[in-house]
Amino acid sequence: MSDYIEPDTPEISNNHNTTDFNNDHTNLSNVDISNPFESINDDIIQDNSAETTKSSRGTLDESIIQTLKRDINDINLTLKKVVYPHFPSRQLLSSRGNSTDNLPQETTTQSINEQQPNIEDISANSDLWAPLIFIITYSLCVSHAHTLFSSLFVLCWIMLLIMSLHMRLTKPYENVNLISYVSLSGYCIFPQVINAILTQILFPILIKISGSGRHWTIRIITLLKLITLVLCLLWSLTSISLVTKSKGFIQIFPLGLCLLGLGWLATIL
């Protein structure tokens, strides 16, 4: 027998394979196998958070007082566009022909367009919070918080719906929906709320202070009620007709009739 022993080549190959596997394993352990989109998602989230902090209108991360302040400021801004500039005395002063006769036609039309806000811009930010507050205040003042409150509350909403349907039917080509007309009508009853506060709260206090047995005080208070009724009616009618650009007897008369009903109820009840 020969003493020659063949080398065990399979074992050598197995050793080489195990060393190669270990080397590959160590190399793979150094590779970053995390999500390749993680950094991109983090950047997007940071950008979105920065944008939301600049223009955030959410109410989940703020106090109730901040939410109320923001809502009151929004209502006040809408009143500045819809109601405040259309008080009858200011409207008469701004519509005088003497002040615009000497001006060129371009500046005159520009000033008129500046005085009349765009209804589409206002209706884009329409809400029903302000009409709800105005109707509740009006109903409380006129009914004196008695059982008549529910009837007046429903009647006010019916009046707003009637005015909105009338404007929607007489303006079929306007790009304004029914809810926006309800919101605008609700803002335009703000002078009727002032009328209700004056006639139902302030004037009776004046009668009690001056003495209820004097006939001249009652006559003066009655005259003041009628003057307040006329002024607030003209104020509301001017506001809703200019903002909605209602012209003519057919478009303005039903609006004035509804507003006159609200003002008259606040005067006689």
KOLVEX-320845 format. One record per atom (N, C-alpha, C): residue in one letter; y, x, z. Coordinates in steps of 0.1 Angstrom, whole numbers, plus 2048, in hexadecimal, padded with zeros to 3 digits. Atoms other than C-alpha are relative to their C-alpha. Example, Ala and Ser with C-alpha at 12.3 -4.5 7.8 and 13.67 -1.06 7.14 Angstrom:
BEGIN
A7F4809800A7D387B84EA80C809800S7F57F7800S7F5889847S80B7F8808
END
This chain:
BEGIN
M7F4808800M800800800M80D809800S7F47F9801S82280B7F8S8097FD80CD7F78027F5D83C811814D80E7FB7FBY7F2805805Y8598047FEY8027F2803I7FC80E7FCI86A7E580BI80C7FC7F8E7F5805808E8807D17F4E80B7FB80AP7F48067F8P8A37C9802P8007F17FFD80080F800D8A87A580CD80E7FC7FAT7F3803806T8C379C7F3T8057F2803P7FA80D7FDP8C57777FBP80880080DE7F97FF7F4E8D078081EE80E8057FEI7F37F9802I8EC796811I8097F57F9S7F880A807S8F877A7FAS8047F580AN7FC80A7F6N8F7762817N80B805809N7F57FA7F8N90C77A82BN80D7FF7F9H7F4800808H92577C80FH8057F17FFN7FB80E801N92675680CN8067FB80DT7FA8047F3T92C751831T80D807803T7F37F97FET94876B832T80A7FA7F7D7F6807809D95875A813D8047F3806F7FC80D7FBF956738824F80980280CN7F77FE7F5N965746844N80E8047FCN7F37FC805N981756830N8077F47FAD7FA80C806D98773681DD8057F680BH7FD8097F6H98772283DH80D805807T7F47FB7FAT9A173984DT80C7FF7F7N7F5802809N9B673782EN8057F1800L7FD80E800L9B471182EL8077FC80DS7FA8037F3S9BE710853S80E803800N7F27FD800N9DF72084AN8087F77F6V7F980980AV9E770682FV8057F4807D7FA80C7FAD9FE6EA839D7FC7F47F8I80580C807I9EC6CA831I8077F3805S7F980C7FBSA066B2840S8057F87F4N7FC80980ANA1669682DN80C8067F8P7F57FA808PA2B6A4810P80D7F87FFF7F4809800FA42686811F8077FD80DE7FB8027F2EA49688836E80F804801S7F27FB7FFSA6969D832S8097F77F7I7F8808808IA75687816I8037F2807N7FE80C7F9NA6F66882BN80A80180BD7F67FD7F5DA82678848D80E8007FBD7F27FF805DAA067F832D8057F27FCI7FC80E804IAA065B824I8037F880DI7FE8087F3IA9D64D848I80E804806Q7F47FB7FBQABA663853Q80C7FB7F8D7F5805808DAD0659836D8027F1802N7FF80E7FENAC863483BN8067FD80ES7FA8027F3SAD0637860S80E803801A7F27FD800AAF1647859A8087F57F9E7F980B807EAFA62C840E8017F3809T80080C7F8TAF0610858T80980180CT7F77FF7F5TB0461F874T80F7FE7FCK7F2802805KB2361F85EK8037F17FDS7FE80D804SB1F5FC851S7F67F6806S80A8087F9SB095EB86BS8077F3805R7FB80D7FBRB0E5C6872R7F57F9808G80A8067F8GAEF5C0886G8047FD80ET7FC8047F2TAF05AF8A8T7F580480AL80B7FC7F7LAD05BE8B7L80480C809D7FD7F47F9DAE05DF8C2D80E800805E7F38017FAEB015D28CFE8017F580AS7FE80A7F5SB0E5BD8ECS8057F37FAI7FB80E804IB175988EBI80F8007FEI7F2800801IB3B5A08F0I8058067F2Q7FD7FA80DQB3C5B78D1Q7FD7F67F4T80380A80BTB2B59C8BCT80A7F5800L7F580A800LB445828C7L80D8057FBK7F47FA806KB615998C0K8008017F1R8017FE80FRB545A089DR8017F27F9D7FF80D806DB4F57B896D80E7FA801I7F28057FFIB715728A3I80A8077F6N7F87F880ANB8158D88EN7FD7FB7F2D80480580DDB6E58086FD8077F27FEI7FA80E801IB7A55C876I80F8017FEN7F17FF801NB9E56887BN8048067F2L7FD7FB80DLB9D57C85AL7FF7F57F5T80180B80ATB9155D847T80C7F6802L7F58097FELBAC548857L80D8067FBK7F47F9806KBC656284CK8007FE7F1K80180280FKBBA55C828K8017F27FDV80180E804VBB5537829V80B7F7806V7F880A7F9VBCB526843V80E805803Y7F47FB7FAYBE653C852Y80C8017F6P7F57FF809PBFB543833P8047F37F9H7FE80C807HBFB51F828H8077F5809F7F98097F8FC10510843F80B7F97F8P7F680680APC284F6833P80D8067FFS7F37FA801SC4850783CS80080D7F8R8027F3808RC3C52982FR7FD7FD7F2Q80380480EQC2E518810Q80D7FC7F9L7F4805806LC4F507809L80A80C7FDL7F77F4802LC6252880EL7FB8097F5S8057F780ASC4B53B7F8S8007FA7F2S80080680DSC4B5217DCS80E7FC7FBR7F2803805RC7151F7D8R8028067F2G7FD7FB80EGC7C5227B4G80B80A800N7F47F7801NC9C5357BDN7FC80E801S8037F27FDSC8A5547C9S7F78057F4T8087FB80ATC745567AAT8067FE7F2D7FA80280DDC8C54C78ED80480D7FAN7FB7F4805NC9B56E78BN7F680B7FEL80A7F6801LC7A58078CL7F97FF7F2P80880180CPC6558876DP7F47F8802Q80B8097FFQC48572765Q7F3807805E80C7F97FBEC2E58D76CE80080180FT7FF7FF7F1TC3A59378FT7FE7F3807T80180D7FBTC3C56E795T7F17FC801T80E803800TC1856878BT7F8809809Q8087F77F7QC0C58679EQ8027FC80ES7FE8047F2SC1D57A7BES7F97F3803I80780D7FEIC0E5577B9I7F1803802N80E7FD7FFNBEB5667B4N7FD80780DE8027F97F3EBF057C7D3E8007F580CQ7FF80A7F5QBF955D7E8Q7F37F7800Q80C808801QBDA54A7DBQ7F4808800P80C7F8800PBBA55B7E6P7F57FB7F7N80A804809NB9C55B7D0N7F57F9808I80A8087F9IB835407DAI7F2806800E80D7F9800EB655547CFE7FF80B80AD8007F57F6DB6E5717E6D7FF7FA80EI8018077F3IB72559803I7F37FA802S80D8077FFSB535457FCS7F480A801A80B7F67FFAB3E5657FAA7FE80480FN8017FE7F1NB4556A820N8017F4808S7FF80C7F9SB43546829S7F67FF80CD8098027F5DB3453B84AD8037F2806L7FF80D7FALB2F51C85FL80380180FW7FD7FF7F2WB3752A881W80E7FB803A7F38057FDAB5C52487FA8027F17FEP7FF80F800PB59500873P7F97F980CL8078057F4LB404FA88FL80980180CI7F77FE7F4IB595088A9I80C7F67FFF7F5809802FB764F489AF7FC7F1802I80580E7FFIB624D3899I7FD7FD80FI8038027F2IB564D88BDI80D7FF808T7F38007F9TB7A4DF8C9T8077F37FDY7F980D804YB884C18B6Y7F97F5807S80780B7FASB6D4AA8C3S8027FF80FL7FD8007F2LB724B58E7L80E7FC803C7F28047FDCB984B18E5C8027F17FEV7FE80E804VB9748F8D5V7F87F6809S8098097F8SB7A4808E9S80280280FH7FF7FC7F2HB8449090AH7F3801807A80D7FD7FBAB6049A90EA7F87F4805H80780C7FDHB54476910H7F57FD7F6T80B804809TB394638FDT8058007F1L7FB80080ELB504638DEL7FE80E7F9F8017F3805FB494888D9F7F58017F4S80B80080ASB284838C5S8057F97F3S7FC80780CSB3846A8AES80B8087F8L7F67F8807LB564808A6L7FA80D7FAF8077F5805FB3F49E8A2F7F97FD7F3V80780380CVB2A48D888V80A7FC7F5L7F680580ALB4947D877L80780C7FAC7FA7F4805CB594A0873C7F78067F5W80A7FA80AWB3A4AD861W7FF7F87F4I80180980CIB3948E84BI80D8027F7M7F37FE807MB5E494842M7FF80D7F8L8017F4807LB574B8839L7F67FF7F4L80A80280BLB394AE824L8067F87F5I7FA80880AIB4D494812I80A8087F8M7F67F7807MB694AD80AM7F980A7F7S8077F6807SB504C77FFS7F97FA7F3L80680680CLB3D4AF7E8L80B7FC7F6H7F5804809HB5E4A37D9H80580C7F8M7FC7F4807MB694C77D1M7F58057F7R80B7FB808RB474D07C4R7FE7F77F3L80280980CLB464B17ACL80C8017F7T7F47FF809TB6A4B57A0T80280E7FAK7FF7F2805KB654DB79AK7F28047FCP80E7FD804PB434DD788P7FF80E7FBY8017F3806YB4B4FE778Y80480B809E7FD7F57F6EB55511798E7F3805805N80C7F97FCNB3C52B7A3N800800810V8008017F2VB3D51E7C7V7F67F5804N80A8097FCNB2050D7D9N8067F680BL7FC80A7F7LB224EF7F0L80380580EI7FE7FB7F2IB1F503811I80D808801S7F37F9800SB3D518807S80B7F6801Y7F680A7FFYB514F9802Y8017FA80EV8008057F2VB464EC824V80780A80AS7F97F67F7SB5150D834S80F8007FEL7F1801802LB7350C823L8067F4805S7FB80D7FASB784E882DS80180180FG7FF7FF7F1GB6F4F1851G80B809804Y7F57F87FDYB8850D851Y80D7F97FFC7F3807803CBA34F6843C8027F580AI7FD80A7F6IB9F4DD860I80580780DF7FA7F97F4FBAC4F8878F80E7FA804P7F48077FCPBCF4E7877P7FD7F3807Q80380C7F9QBBE4C7881Q7FC80280FV8037FC7F3VBB04D989FV80D802809I7F37FE7F9IBD34E48A8I8077F3803N7FA80D7FENBDF4C08A4N7F97F980CA8088067F6ABC34B48BBA80480680EI7FC7F97F3IBCC4CE8D6I80E7FC805L7F28047FCLBF14C58D5L8017F1804T7FE80E7FDTBEE49F8D4T7F77FB80CQ8098057F5QBD149C8EDQ80180880DI7FF7F87F4IBD84B8906I80E803804L7F37FB7FCLBFB4C6904L80A7F4802F7F780B7FFFC0F4A68FEF7FE7F780CP8028077F3PBFE49291AP80480880CI7FB7F87F4IC064AF932I80F7FF801L7F2801800LC2A4AD927L8057F2805I7FD80E7FBIC2A48792EI7FF7FF80FK8028007F1KC1C48D951K80B808807I7F67F87FAIC354A8958I80E7F8801S7F3806801SC5349494CS8017F2808G80080D7F9GC4847395DG7FC7F57F6S806809809SC3345894DS8087F37FFG7F980C800GC4B43C956G80D7FF7F7R7F4800808RC6744793FR7FC7FD7F1H80380480DHC6743691DH80480A7F5W7FB7F780AWC7B45090BW7F780C7FET80A7F5801TC6146B913T7F47FC7F7I80C805808IC45456904I8047FF7F1R7FC80180ERC594508E5R80280E7F9I7FF7F2805IC614758E1I7F28067FDI80D7FB802IC3D47E8E6I7F97FA7F4T80680780CTC324648CCT8068067F3L7FA7FA80CLC4B4728B3L7FB80E7FEL8067F3802LC3E4958BAL7F28007FBK80D802805KC1B4898B4K8007FD7F1L7FF80380ELC2547B892L80480C7F8I7FC7F4807IC3749B888I7F580A7FFT80B7F67FFTC194B0893T7F57FB7F6L80A805809LC0249987FL8048037F1V7FB7FD80EVC1749D85FV7FF80E7FDL8007F2803LC1B4C2862L7F28067FFC80E7FB801CBF64C9869C7F87FA7F4L80780680CLBEB4B184EL8058087F3L7FB7F980CLC024C3834L7FA80E801W8067F27FEWBF54E5842W7F28007FBS80E801804SBD04DB83DS7FF7FD7F1L80180480FLBD64CB81BL80580B7F7T7FB7F5808TBEA4E880ET7F680C800S80A7F57FFSBD050181AS7F47FD7F7I80C802807IBB24F080BI8037FE7F1S7FD80280ESBC44E77EAS80380D7F9L7FD7F3807LBD150B7E4L7F4809800V80B7F7800VBB151D7EEV7F57FB7F6T80A805809TB9A5067DAT8067FD7F2K7F980380DKBB55037BEK7FE7F27FBS80080F803SBB44DD7BFS80D7FC7FBK7F4805806KBCE4CD7A9K7FE7F27FBG80180D805GBD64AA7A0G7FD7F680BF80280A7F6FBD44897B2F7F17FD803I80E8027FEIBAF4857ADI7F980A809Q8067F57F8QBA64A67BDQ80680180EI7F97FE7F4IBC04A67D9I7FF7F3809F7FF80C7F7FBC14817E5F7F47FE809P80B8027F6PB9D47E7F3P80080B80BL7FF7F67F5LBA249F806L80B7FD80AG7F58047F6GBC3493815G7FC7F4808L80480C7F9LBB347281EL7F680480CC8097FC7F5CB97483832C80880780BL7F97F97F6LBAF49A843L80A7F7808L7F880A7F9LBC647D84BL7F87F880AG8098077F6GBA946B85CG7FE80880CL8027F77F5LBA2489872L80D801809G7F37FF7F9GBC748D87BG8047F3807W7FC80D7FBWBCC468881W7F87FD80DL8098027F4LBAE466899L80580880CA7FB7F87F5ABBC4838ADA80D7FB805T7F38047FCTBDE4728AFT7FF7F3809I80180E7FAIBD344E8BAI7F67FF80BL80B8017F5LBB44558D0L80580680D
END
